[in-house]
Amino acid sequence: MTENRQQALRALPAVDSLLSAPEAAHLIAGHGRAPVLAALRAALEAARTGIRAGGRAPDRAALLAEAAAILDRQGAPTLRPVINATGVILHTNLGRAPLSAPALAAVQEAAAGYSTLEYELEPGRRGTRDVHAIRLLREVTGAGDGLVVNNNAAAVLLILMTLAQGREVIISRGQLIQIGGGFRVPDVMTQSGAILTEVGTTNQTDLADYAAAITDRAALILVAHASNFKQIGFTAQPDLAALAALAHAHGLPLVYDLGGGALLDTAPYGLAHEPIVGEALTAGCDLVCFSGDKLLGGPQAGLIVGRADLAAALRKHPLARAVRMDKLGLAALVATLESYRRGRALAEIPVWRMISAPAAEMRQRAGRWRRQIGTGRVMPAESAVGGGSLPGESLPTCVLALETDHPDALAAALRGGPEPIIARISDNRVLLDPRTVLPGQDRALVAGVRAALNRMP
Ligand SMILES: *Cc1c(COP(=O)(O)O)cnc(C)c1O
């Protein structure tokens, strides 16, 4: 090492002298002494590395500024709100369903104070947290009973552990599905202690396949909605009502893992018909389970509806306590179900507002963005429901397309602003879909796009 570098290293201030600088006092007031000390040490270490590599020695002010930058980076939250301009309504990575205004208000109220979570006011005694949602679930699905756990994966696990541990669960080979990361029906089956009995083939399963597999070791027949993929061509699954009749003739329950959990029909919006909870119950399913934050448009939850005796058995299982719903989610869920009960779901629940919004409205909004941003092209495109539902189905929309030679760089710049915008790239264009941009976010989107375009070379 040269004499100069040795000198520069020795000339660096001691950490204690930096710590007693007035600027450091300011940092300590904001972050606490120990983190500031650690940041100063890191800044000094970076300076030493730089000097050894032939760089210049930073002065005291630069070292303190570097420590402040380190503290800022450490303090920056990693869970941040973003503007979803992808057009994917139930975007799994962006948190699936945004909550309705009534659901948000209910969360706020439940979070800020005490509530009747497990308390009956009139007799003044202990109650159960399940009752709040179940009363509404009965009304909106027509189910006899139900319970709520913290997500649908937990619902499936609880059902299998309670009703099928050590016994056989009969399922079609076409339904041994994987949902997103880590939820594979065969693996969940193994975890629950149930024994998997596969019937039929990947593309064809008929009633006789199920009938042939029923033995005295069978616990139930499971139907899993192939939510996130589609089979076309030479395919068949038996009719749900016929399958229910077969199960019941052998004294077995029919359980349907519905996934999406639609309470309204998706068909009027040009989408395929997604199975509706009430239909599955009418067809004779004994238990139906589904997510709270997919097509229901509420909080993360696993809803189980169906026969009262089975629901009671699930409630008694020790796992039920481990996977129970928290009070904030429960408050949001009750408010969401209330929107359905009052027939206000299309107007109040963001997911359904987005599904039902016509392309003409998207064209208007994209046109307004274009005028305010001063560039881009309004063009027809397609939005998706997402969240592992309605694969291959799309909603006609209009997007604002930004032409650029560097679409990845522009998309990164959009993500880099104070209110990150998540866009989609197609054909070297950056597309902004109004369908998933919430009504109050237009101004922030326009500002964010203008700032990102300005940062582009
Ligand atoms: C999404 C889905 C699940 C998992 O539900 P989570 O609420 O994400 O835990 C399970 N089964 C099916 C069929 C699904 O579509």
The ligand as an SDF file (V2000), in Angstrom:
LIG
                    3D

 15 15  0  0  0  0  0  0  0  0999 V2000
  -56.4400  -20.2340   -3.7780 C   0  0  0  0  0  0  0  0  0  0  0  0
  -56.8040  -21.6370   -3.5130 C   0  0  0  0  0  0  0  0  0  0  0  0
  -56.4370  -22.2480   -2.3030 C   0  0  0  0  0  0  0  0  0  0  0  0
  -55.6340  -21.5280   -1.2580 C   0  0  0  0  0  0  0  0  0  0  0  0
  -56.3830  -20.4900   -0.6970 O   0  0  0  0  0  0  0  0  0  0  0  0
  -55.6610  -19.3650    0.2070 P   0  0  0  0  0  0  0  0  0  0  0  0
  -56.7880  -18.5370    0.7050 O   0  0  0  0  0  0  0  0  0  0  0  0
  -54.7120  -18.6550   -0.6690 O   0  0  0  0  0  0  0  0  0  0  0  0
  -54.9650  -20.0840    1.3170 O   0  0  0  0  0  0  0  0  0  0  0  0
  -56.7980  -23.5540   -2.1060 C   0  0  0  0  0  0  0  0  0  0  0  0
  -57.5040  -24.2290   -3.0480 N   0  0  0  0  0  0  0  0  0  0  0  0
  -57.8950  -23.6700   -4.2130 C   0  0  0  0  0  0  0  0  0  0  0  0
  -58.6610  -24.4820   -5.2020 C   0  0  0  0  0  0  0  0  0  0  0  0
  -57.5560  -22.3490   -4.4850 C   0  0  0  0  0  0  0  0  0  0  0  0
  -57.9090  -21.7850   -5.6450 O   0  0  0  0  0  0  0  0  0  0  0  0
  1  2  1  0
  2  3  1  0
  2 14  2  0
  3  4  1  0
  3 10  2  0
  4  5  1  0
  5  6  1  0
  6  7  2  0
  6  8  1  0
  6  9  1  0
 10 11  1  0
 11 12  2  0
 12 13  1  0
 12 14  1  0
 14 15  1  0
M  END
$$$$
